[in-house]
């Protein structure tokens, strides 16, 4: 989607810095990003590159050192509630209420976002076609596999039809059929005028869903491109990604990982 000055960005990150007290180098270093409605953007980077920290700052889960973040026009610091009502977030940790059943969790999320009973029923039917949990929705989440917890987290994050859908490594743990359905759902959801940002360390996986990718390495944005502009495929794409990053996990990255875990 071409940038339109009359369209409010779904995401507007400006010079974001996140410095953990126990780390020598910033986990995120002057990172800027603008994403628009209708886009699916893949945030690419090796483990420890700063992807999850960036997403946690974006969603208000982590305070950041400096810079600014706006979501659908709302500043995440000064208008956090208004900003959070416009997005859905799926963490890579699947921190859900495991004593709840799946349907209780989805209803809990619907209540939190003020979704009416009639609207949530219709929405639940649409989501069930994608995630296919069936009768397992009536069972405790504690009995779910990793992939099933991922599915119910996705359902809960979408129940209010957010303008922005943010996901951290969304395809890990999903079976091939669900992964394919989620990919098609993402494309349809973006075509409806919504924006999607998700992190991954697999450039070929991102290419299947996204038209645009942003590479982050050691907390810095080092590339922002459209796949149709670089005219690469398969192993060439992987080589391109590796050439733009470093596969070696340096001491700064390791320290940032440890600091993030202790934050």
PABARO-618780 format. One record per residue: x, y, z of N, C-alpha, C, O in turn; chain; residue number from 1. Coordinates in steps of 0.1 Angstrom, whole numbers, plus 2048, in hexadecimal, padded with zeros to 3 digits. Layout:
BEGIN
X|Y|Z|X|Y|Z|X|Y|Z|X|Y|Z|A|NUM
...
//
This chain:
BEGIN
808|7F4|800|800|800|800|809|80C|800|812|80D|808|A|1
806|816|7F7|80E|822|7F7|80B|82B|802|7FF|82B|807|A|2
815|832|807|812|83B|812|809|847|80E|80B|84C|803|A|3
800|84A|816|7F6|855|814|7F7|85F|81F|7F4|85B|82B|A|4
7FA|86B|81C|7FC|875|827|7EF|878|82E|7EF|87E|839|A|5
7E4|874|828|7D7|877|82E|7D2|86B|837|7C8|86B|83D|A|6
7DA|860|837|7D7|854|83F|7DF|854|84C|7EB|856|84C|A|7
7D8|853|857|7DF|852|864|7E6|845|865|7E0|83A|863|A|8
7F3|845|867|7FB|838|868|7F5|82F|873|7F1|834|87E|A|9
7F5|822|871|7F1|819|87B|7FC|818|886|7FA|817|892|A|10
809|81A|881|814|81A|88A|81D|825|886|820|827|87B|A|11
822|82D|890|82B|837|88E|835|837|89A|833|83D|8A4|A|12
841|831|897|84B|830|8A1|857|839|89D|85B|839|892|A|13
85B|842|8A6|865|84C|8A3|870|84C|8AD|86F|84E|8B8|A|14
87C|848|8A7|889|848|8AF|887|841|8BD|88B|846|8C7|A|15
881|835|8BC|87F|82E|8C8|88C|828|8CE|895|822|8C7|A|16
88E|82A|8DB|89A|825|8E2|895|81E|8EF|88D|823|8F7|A|17
899|811|8F0|897|80A|8FD|8A4|805|902|8AB|7FD|8FC|A|18
8A8|80B|90E|8B4|807|914|8B1|800|921|8AB|805|92A|A|19
8B5|7F3|922|8B3|7EC|92F|8BF|7F0|938|8CA|7F1|934|A|20
8BC|7F3|945|8C6|7F8|94F|8D2|7EF|94F|8DD|7F4|951|A|21
8D1|7E2|94E|8DC|7D9|950|8E4|7D6|943|8ED|7CE|943|A|22
8E0|7DC|938|8E6|7DA|92B|8EF|7E6|927|8EC|7F1|92A|A|23
8FA|7E3|920|903|7ED|91B|8FD|7F4|90F|8FE|801|90E|A|24
8F7|7ED|906|8F1|7F3|8FA|8E2|7F2|8FA|8DC|7EA|901|A|25
8DC|7FC|8F3|8CD|7FC|8F3|8C8|7EF|8EC|8CE|7EA|8E2|A|26
8BD|7EA|8F1|8B6|7DF|8EB|8AF|7E3|8DE|8AE|7DC|8D4|A|27
8AA|7F0|8DE|8A5|7F6|8D2|8AC|804|8D1|8AC|80B|8DA|A|28
8B1|807|8C5|8BA|812|8C3|8B5|81B|8B8|8B8|819|8AC|A|29
8AE|826|8BB|8A9|830|8B2|8A1|82A|8A6|8A4|82D|89A|A|30
898|821|8AA|890|81A|8A0|884|822|89C|87C|826|8A4|A|31
882|824|88F|876|82B|88A|86F|822|87F|875|81B|878|A|32
862|823|880|85A|81B|876|84C|821|875|846|825|87F|A|33
847|822|869|839|826|866|833|81C|85D|838|817|853|A|34
827|817|862|81F|80D|85B|811|813|859|80B|81A|862|A|35
80B|810|84D|7FE|815|84A|7F3|80B|849|7F6|7FF|848|A|36
7E6|80F|84B|7DB|806|849|7DC|7FE|83B|7DF|805|831|A|37
7D9|7F1|83C|7DA|7EA|82F|7E8|7E3|82D|7E9|7DB|824|A|38
7F1|7E5|836|7FE|7DF|835|800|7D3|83E|7FA|7D3|849|A|39
808|7C9|839|80D|7BF|842|81C|7C0|842|822|7BE|837|A|40
822|7C3|84D|830|7C5|84E|837|7BB|857|832|7B8|862|A|41
841|7B5|852|849|7AB|859|855|7B2|860|85D|7B8|859|A|42
856|7B0|86D|862|7B5|874|86C|7A9|876|869|7A0|87D|A|43
876|7AA|86E|880|79F|86D|88C|7A1|875|891|7AD|876|A|44
891|797|87C|89E|798|883|8A1|78B|889|899|782|88C|A|45
8AE|789|88C|8B3|77D|893|8AE|77D|8A2|8A9|788|8A6|A|46
8AE|772|8A9|8AB|772|8B7|8B4|77C|8BE|8C0|77C|8BD|A|47
8AD|784|8C7|8B5|78E|8CE|8B7|79B|8C6|8BE|7A4|8CB|A|48
8B1|79D|8BB|8B4|7A9|8B2|8AC|7B5|8B7|8B0|7C0|8B4|A|49
8A2|7B3|8C0|89A|7BE|8C5|88C|7BE|8C0|884|7C8|8C3|A|50
887|7B3|8BA|87A|7B2|8B5|86F|7B3|8C0|866|7BB|8C0|A|51
870|7AA|8C9|867|7A9|8D4|867|7B5|8DD|85C|7BA|8E1|A|52
872|7BB|8DF|873|7C7|8E7|86C|7D2|8E0|865|7DA|8E7|A|53
86E|7D3|8D3|867|7DE|8CB|858|7DC|8CC|851|7E6|8CE|A|54
853|7D0|8CB|845|7CE|8CB|83F|7D0|8D9|834|7D6|8DA|A|55
846|7CD|8E4|842|7D0|8F1|841|7DE|8F4|839|7E3|8FC|A|56
84B|7E6|8EF|84A|7F5|8F0|83E|7FA|8E8|837|803|8ED|A|57
83C|7F5|8DC|831|7F9|8D4|824|7F7|8DA|81B|800|8D9|A|58
822|7EC|8E1|815|7E9|8E7|813|7EF|8F5|809|7ED|8FC|A|59
81E|7F5|8FB|81D|7FB|908|820|7F1|913|81F|7F5|91F|A|60
825|7E6|910|829|7DC|91A|836|7DF|921|838|7DC|92C|A|61
83F|7E6|91A|84B|7EB|91F|84D|7FA|91E|849|800|914|A|62
851|801|929|855|80F|927|861|810|91E|86A|807|91F|A|63
862|81B|917|86E|81D|90F|876|829|913|870|832|919|A|64
882|82A|90F|88B|834|914|889|841|90E|889|84C|914|A|65
887|841|901|885|84E|8F9|87E|84B|8EC|87D|83F|8E8|A|66
87A|855|8E5|873|854|8D8|864|855|8DB|85F|858|8E6|A|67
85C|852|8D0|84D|853|8D1|847|848|8C9|84D|843|8BF|A|68
83B|844|8CD|833|839|8C7|825|83E|8C6|81F|841|8D0|A|69
81F|83D|8BA|811|840|8B8|80B|834|8B1|810|82E|8A8|A|70
7FF|830|8B6|7F7|825|8B0|7EA|82B|8AB|7E2|82F|8B4|A|71
7E7|82A|89E|7DB|830|899|7D8|83E|89E|7CD|842|8A0|A|72
7E3|846|89F|7E2|854|8A3|7E3|856|8B1|7E3|862|8B5|A|73
7E3|84C|8BA|7E3|84E|8C8|7F1|84B|8CE|7F7|840|8CB|A|74
7F6|854|8D6|803|852|8DC|802|847|8E7|7F9|848|8F0|A|75
80B|83E|8E7|80A|832|8F0|80D|836|8FE|80A|82F|908|A|76
814|842|900|817|847|90D|80C|850|913|808|84E|91F|A|77
807|859|90B|7FE|863|910|7EF|85E|90E|7E6|863|916|A|78
7EC|855|905|7DF|850|903|7DF|841|902|7DB|83B|8F8|A|79
7E4|83A|90C|7E6|82B|90B|7D9|823|909|7D9|81A|902|A|80
7CF|827|910|7C2|820|90F|7BC|821|901|7B8|817|8FB|A|81
7BC|82D|8FC|7B7|82F|8EE|7BF|828|8E4|7BA|822|8DB|A|82
7CC|828|8E6|7D5|821|8DC|7D2|812|8DD|7D1|80B|8D3|A|83
7D1|80C|8E9|7D0|7FE|8EB|7C3|7F8|8E6|7C2|7ED|8E3|A|84
7B8|801|8E6|7AC|7FC|8E1|7AC|7FA|8D2|7A3|7F4|8CC|A|85
7B6|7FF|8CB|7B6|7FE|8BC|7BF|7F3|8B7|7C0|7F1|8AB|A|86
7C6|7EC|8C0|7CF|7E1|8BB|7CC|7D4|8C3|7C7|7D4|8CE|A|87
7D0|7C9|8BD|7D1|7BC|8C4|7DF|7B7|8C3|7E6|7B9|8BA|A|88
7E3|7B0|8CE|7F1|7AC|8CF|7F2|79D|8D3|7EB|799|8DC|A|89
7FA|796|8CC|7FD|788|8CF|80C|786|8D3|814|788|8CA|A|90
80E|784|8E0|81C|782|8E4|821|774|8E1|819|76C|8DD|A|91
82E|773|8E1|834|766|8DF|834|75D|8EC|838|752|8EB|A|92
82F|763|8F7|82F|75B|904|822|755|907|822|74C|90F|A|93
817|758|900|80A|752|902|806|753|911|802|749|917|A|94
807|75F|917|804|761|925|7F5|763|926|7F0|76E|926|A|95
7ED|758|926|7DF|758|927|7DB|752|934|7E3|74C|93C|A|96
7CE|754|938|7C9|74F|944|7C6|740|943|7BB|73C|93E|A|97
7CF|737|946|7CE|729|943|7C3|722|94A|7BF|717|946|A|98
7BE|728|955|7B3|721|95C|7A5|724|955|79B|71D|958|A|99
7A5|72D|94C|799|730|944|798|726|939|7A2|720|935|A|100
78C|724|934|78A|71D|928|78E|726|91C|78E|732|91E|A|101
78F|721|910|792|72A|905|787|734|903|78A|740|900|A|102
77A|730|903|76F|739|901|76E|743|90C|76B|74F|909|A|103
772|740|918|772|74A|923|77C|754|921|77A|760|923|A|104
788|750|91C|793|75A|919|78E|763|90D|790|76F|90F|A|105
789|75E|903|784|766|8F8|77A|770|8FC|77A|77C|8F8|A|106
770|76B|904|766|774|90A|76C|77F|913|767|78A|913|A|107
776|77B|91B|77D|784|924|783|790|91B|782|79B|91F|A|108
789|78C|910|78F|796|908|784|79F|901|786|7AB|900|A|109
779|799|8FD|76E|7A0|8F7|769|7AA|902|766|7B6|8FE|A|110
767|7A6|90E|762|7AF|918|76C|7BA|91B|768|7C6|91C|A|111
779|7B8|91A|783|7C2|91D|783|7CD|912|785|7D8|915|A|112
77F|7C9|906|77E|7D2|8FB|770|7D7|8F8|76E|7DF|8EF|A|113
767|7D3|900|759|7D8|8FF|752|7D3|8F3|749|7DA|8ED|A|114
755|7C7|8EF|74E|7C1|8E3|740|7BB|8E7|73F|7B4|8F1|A|115
736|7BF|8E0|728|7BB|8E4|727|7AC|8E2|72F|7A5|8DB|A|116
71D|7A6|8E9|71A|797|8E8|718|793|8DA|71D|789|8D5|A|117
70F|79B|8D3|70C|797|8C5|718|798|8BC|71A|790|8B3|A|118
720|7A2|8BD|72B|7A4|8B5|736|79A|8B7|73C|795|8AE|A|119
738|796|8C4|742|78C|8C7|73E|77E|8C1|747|776|8BD|A|120
731|77B|8C2|72D|76E|8BC|730|76D|8AE|734|763|8A9|A|121
72D|778|8A6|730|778|898|73F|777|895|743|770|88C|A|122
746|77F|89D|755|77F|89B|75B|771|89F|764|76D|898|A|123
756|76B|8A9|75B|75E|8AE|759|754|8A3|762|74B|8A0|A|124
74D|754|89C|74B|74B|891|755|74D|886|75A|743|880|A|125
758|759|882|762|75C|878|770|757|87C|777|751|874|A|126
774|759|888|781|755|88D|782|746|88E|78D|741|88C|A|127
777|740|892|778|731|893|77A|72B|885|780|720|885|A|128
776|731|87B|779|72C|86D|788|72C|86A|78D|723|862|A|129
78F|735|870|79E|736|86E|7A5|72D|878|7AE|725|874|A|130
7A1|72D|885|7A9|727|88F|7A4|719|893|7AC|711|899|A|131
798|716|890|792|708|891|795|701|89F|79A|6F6|89F|A|132
793|708|8AA|794|702|8B7|788|6F9|8BB|789|6F0|8C3|A|133
77D|6FC|8B4|771|6F3|8B7|76D|6F2|8C5|76D|6FC|8CD|A|134
76A|6E5|8C9|766|6E3|8D7|771|6E5|8E1|76E|6E6|8ED|A|135
77E|6E6|8DD|789|6E8|8E6|788|6F6|8EC|78E|6F9|8F7|A|136
780|6FF|8E6|77E|70C|8ED|777|70B|8FA|778|714|903|A|137
770|700|8FD|769|6FE|909|772|6F7|914|76E|6F4|91F|A|138
77E|6F4|910|788|6EE|919|792|6F8|91F|794|702|919|A|139
797|6F5|92B|7A1|6FE|931|7AD|700|928|7B2|6F7|922|A|140
7B2|70C|928|7BE|710|920|7CA|708|925|7D4|706|91D|A|141
7CA|704|932|7D5|6FD|937|7D7|6EF|930|7E2|6EA|931|A|142
7CD|6EA|929|7CE|6DE|922|7D2|6E0|914|7D4|6D6|90C|A|143
7D4|6EC|90F|7D7|6EF|901|7E6|6ED|8FF|7EF|6EE|907|A|144
7E9|6E9|8F2|7F7|6E8|8ED|7FB|6F7|8EB|7F4|700|8EB|A|145
808|6F8|8E8|80E|705|8E4|806|70B|8D9|803|717|8D9|A|146
804|704|8CE|7FD|709|8C2|7EF|70D|8C5|7EA|717|8C0|A|147
7E8|706|8CE|7DA|709|8D1|7DA|716|8DA|7D1|71E|8D8|A|148
7E3|718|8E2|7E4|724|8EA|7E7|730|8E1|7E1|73B|8E3|A|149
7EF|72E|8D7|7F1|738|8CD|7E4|73C|8C6|7E1|748|8C3|A|150
7DC|732|8C2|7D0|734|8BB|7C6|73C|8C4|7C0|746|8BF|A|151
7C4|738|8D0|7BB|73F|8D9|7BF|74E|8DC|7B7|757|8DD|A|152
7CD|750|8DD|7D2|75D|8DF|7CF|766|8D2|7CB|772|8D4|A|153
7D0|760|8C7|7CD|767|8BA|7BE|76B|8BA|7BA|776|8B6|A|154
7B6|761|8BE|7A7|764|8BE|7A4|76F|8C8|79C|778|8C4|A|155
7AA|76F|8D3|7A7|779|8DD|7AC|787|8D9|7A5|791|8DC|A|156
7B7|787|8D1|7BC|794|8CD|7B5|79A|8C1|7B6|7A6|8BE|A|157
7AC|792|8BB|7A5|797|8AF|796|799|8B2|78F|79E|8A9|A|158
791|796|8BE|783|796|8C0|77D|7A4|8BF|771|7A5|8BC|A|159
785|7AE|8C0|780|7BC|8BF|783|7C2|8B2|781|7CE|8B0|A|160
787|7BA|8A8|78A|7BF|89B|794|7CB|89B|790|7D6|897|A|161
7A0|7C9|8A1|7A9|7D5|8A2|7AE|7DA|894|7AF|7D2|88B|A|162
7B0|7E7|894|7B6|7ED|888|7C4|7E8|885|7C9|7E8|87A|A|163
7CB|7E5|890|7D9|7E0|88F|7DA|7D3|897|7D6|7D2|8A2|A|164
7E1|7C9|890|7E3|7BC|896|7F2|7BA|897|7F9|7BA|88D|A|165
7F7|7B8|8A3|805|7B7|8A6|808|7A9|8AB|802|7A4|8B4|A|166
812|7A2|8A5|815|794|8A9|824|792|8AA|82B|797|8A2|A|167
828|78B|8B4|836|787|8B6|838|779|8B3|833|770|8BA|A|168
83F|776|8A8|841|768|8A3|834|760|8A2|833|756|8A9|A|169
82B|764|89B|81D|75E|89B|81C|750|895|814|749|899|A|170
825|74C|88C|824|73F|886|82A|734|88D|828|728|88A|A|171
833|737|897|839|72C|89F|82F|724|8A7|827|72A|8AE|A|172
82F|717|8A5|826|70E|8AC|819|70B|8A5|811|703|8A9|A|173
816|712|89A|80A|710|892|80C|704|888|817|703|882|A|174
802|6FC|887|803|6F1|87D|802|6F7|86F|7FD|702|86E|A|175
806|6F0|865|807|6F6|857|7F9|6FB|852|7F8|705|84C|A|176
7EE|6F3|855|7E1|6F8|851|7DD|705|857|7D8|70E|850|A|177
7DF|706|864|7DB|712|86B|7E4|71E|867|7DF|729|865|A|178
7F1|71B|865|7FA|725|860|7F6|72B|853|7F6|737|850|A|179
7F1|722|84A|7EC|726|83D|7E0|72F|83E|7DE|739|837|A|180
7D6|72A|847|7CA|732|849|7CD|740|84F|7C7|749|84B|A|181
7D6|740|859|7DA|74D|85F|7E0|756|855|7DD|762|855|A|182
7E8|751|84C|7EE|759|842|7E4|760|838|7E4|76B|835|A|183
7DA|757|834|7D0|75D|82C|7C7|767|833|7C2|771|82D|A|184
7C4|764|840|7BC|76D|848|7C3|77A|849|7BD|785|848|A|185
7D0|77A|84B|7D8|787|84C|7D6|78F|840|7D4|79B|841|A|186
7D8|789|834|7D6|790|828|7C8|796|826|7C7|7A2|822|A|187
7BE|78F|82A|7B1|794|829|7AE|79F|833|7A8|7A9|830|A|188
7B4|79D|83F|7B2|7A8|849|7B8|7B5|845|7B3|7C0|848|A|189
7C4|7B4|83F|7CB|7C0|83A|7C3|7C6|82F|7C2|7D3|82E|A|190
7BE|7BE|826|7B6|7C3|81B|7A9|7CB|81F|7A4|7D3|818|A|191
7A5|7C8|82C|799|7CF|831|79D|7DC|837|795|7E3|83D|A|192
7AA|7E0|836|7AF|7ED|83B|7B5|7ED|848|7B8|7F8|84E|A|193
7B9|7E1|84D|7C0|7E0|85A|7CF|7DE|857|7D3|7DB|84C|A|194
7D7|7E0|862|7E5|7DF|861|7EA|7D3|86A|7E4|7D1|874|A|195
7F4|7CC|865|7FA|7C1|86C|809|7C3|86D|80F|7C5|863|A|196
80E|7C1|879|81D|7C1|87B|820|7B4|883|81B|7B2|88E|A|197
829|7AC|87D|82D|7A0|885|83C|79E|883|842|7A1|879|A|198
842|798|88E|850|796|88E|853|787|88A|84B|77F|88B|A|199
85F|785|884|863|778|880|872|779|87E|878|783|87C|A|200
878|76D|87E|886|76C|87A|888|764|86D|893|761|869|A|201
87D|762|866|87D|75A|85A|878|763|84E|86C|766|84D|A|202
881|767|846|87E|770|83B|875|76A|831|86C|771|82B|A|203
876|75D|82E|86E|757|824|85F|755|829|856|757|821|A|204
85E|753|836|850|753|83C|84A|761|83B|83E|762|838|A|205
851|76B|83E|84C|779|83D|848|77C|82F|83E|782|82C|A|206
850|778|825|84D|77B|817|83F|775|812|839|77B|80A|A|207
83C|769|818|82F|763|814|823|76B|818|818|76A|811|A|208
824|774|822|819|77B|827|81A|78A|824|810|791|821|A|209
826|78F|825|829|79E|825|82D|7A3|817|833|79B|80F|A|210
82B|7AF|814|831|7B6|809|83C|7BE|80D|844|7C3|805|A|211
83D|7C1|81A|848|7CA|820|84E|7C3|82C|847|7BD|834|A|212
85B|7C5|82D|862|7C0|839|86C|7CA|83E|871|7D2|837|A|213
86E|7CA|84B|877|7D3|852|881|7CA|85A|87D|7C1|861|A|214
88E|7CC|858|898|7C4|85F|89E|7CC|86A|8A2|7D8|869|A|215
89E|7C6|876|8A4|7CC|882|8AF|7C3|886|8AE|7B7|886|A|216
8BA|7C9|88A|8C6|7C2|88F|8CD|7CA|899|8D0|7D6|898|A|217
8D0|7C4|8A5|8D6|7CA|8B0|8CE|7D7|8B4|8D4|7E1|8B8|A|218
8C1|7D6|8B3|8B8|7E1|8B7|8B6|7EC|8AD|8AE|7F5|8AF|A|219
8BD|7EB|8A1|8BC|7F6|897|8B5|7F1|88B|8B7|7E6|886|A|220
8AE|7FA|885|8A8|7F7|878|8B2|7F8|86D|8B8|803|86B|A|221
8B5|7ED|866|8BF|7EE|85C|8BA|7EC|84D|8C1|7EE|844|A|222
8AD|7E9|84C|8A7|7E8|83F|898|7E9|840|892|7E5|84A|A|223
892|7EF|836|883|7F0|835|880|7EF|826|883|7F9|81E|A|224
87A|7E4|821|879|7E2|813|86C|7DB|80F|866|7D4|818|A|225
868|7DC|803|85D|7D4|7FD|863|7C8|7F6|86D|7CA|7EF|A|226
85D|7BD|7F7|863|7B1|7F0|863|7B3|7E1|86C|7AD|7DA|A|227
859|7BA|7DB|859|7BB|7CD|864|7C5|7C8|866|7C6|7BC|A|228
86B|7CC|7D1|875|7D5|7CE|883|7CE|7CD|88C|7D3|7C7|A|229
885|7C3|7D4|892|7BD|7D5|893|7B1|7CB|89E|7AC|7C9|A|230
888|7AC|7C6|888|7A1|7BC|890|795|7BF|898|791|7B7|A|231
88F|790|7CB|896|785|7D0|88C|77A|7D5|881|77D|7D9|A|232
890|76D|7D4|888|763|7D9|890|758|7DF|89C|756|7DC|A|233
889|74F|7E7|890|743|7EC|89D|746|7F4|89D|74E|7FD|A|234
8A7|73E|7F0|8B4|740|7F7|8BA|74E|7F5|8C2|752|7FE|A|235
8B7|754|7EA|8BC|762|7E8|8B7|76B|7F3|8BE|774|7F8|A|236
8AA|76A|7F7|8A5|772|802|8AB|76F|80F|8AF|778|816|A|237
8AE|763|812|8B5|75F|81E|8C3|765|81E|8C7|76A|829|A|238
8CA|764|813|8D7|76A|812|8D7|779|814|8E0|77F|81A|A|239
8CC|77F|80F|8CB|78E|810|8C9|791|81F|8D0|79B|824|A|240
8C0|78A|826|8BE|78D|834|8CB|78B|83C|8CE|793|844|A|241
8D2|780|839|8DE|77D|841|8E9|788|83E|8F1|78B|846|A|242
8E9|78C|831|8F3|797|82E|8F0|7A4|835|8FA|7AC|837|A|243
8E4|7A7|838|8E0|7B3|83E|8E1|7B2|84E|8DF|7BC|854|A|244
8E3|7A7|853|8E4|7A5|861|8F0|79D|865|8F8|799|85C|A|245
8F1|79A|871|8FC|791|876|8F6|786|87E|8EE|788|887|A|246
8FA|77A|87A|8F4|76E|881|8FA|76C|88E|8F5|764|897|A|247
906|772|891|90D|770|89D|906|779|8A8|904|785|8A7|A|248
903|772|8B3|8FD|779|8BF|908|77F|8C7|910|778|8CD|A|249
909|78C|8C7|914|793|8CE|911|795|8DD|906|791|8E1|A|250
91B|79A|8E4|919|79B|8F2|90E|7A5|8F6|907|7A3|900|A|251
90D|7B0|8EE|903|7BA|8F1|8F5|7B4|8F0|8EC|7B6|8F9|A|252
8F3|7AB|8E6|8E5|7A5|8E4|8E2|79C|8EF|8D7|79B|8F4|A|253
8EC|794|8F4|8EA|78A|8FE|8E7|792|90B|8DE|78D|913|A|254
8ED|79D|90E|8EA|7A5|91A|8DC|7AB|919|8D5|7AB|923|A|255
8D8|7AF|90D|8CB|7B5|90C|8C0|7AA|90E|8B6|7AD|915|A|256
8C3|79E|909|8BA|793|90C|8B8|790|91B|8AD|78E|920|A|257
8C3|790|922|8C3|78D|930|8BB|798|938|8B4|796|941|A|258
8BE|7A5|933|8B7|7B0|93A|8A8|7B0|937|8A1|7B3|940|A|259
8A4|7AC|92B|896|7AC|928|88F|7A1|930|884|7A3|935|A|260
895|796|933|88F|78B|93B|88E|790|949|885|78B|950|A|261
897|798|94E|897|79C|95C|88F|7A9|95E|88D|7AD|969|A|262
88A|7AF|953|883|7BC|954|876|7BA|95B|86E|7C4|95D|A|263
//
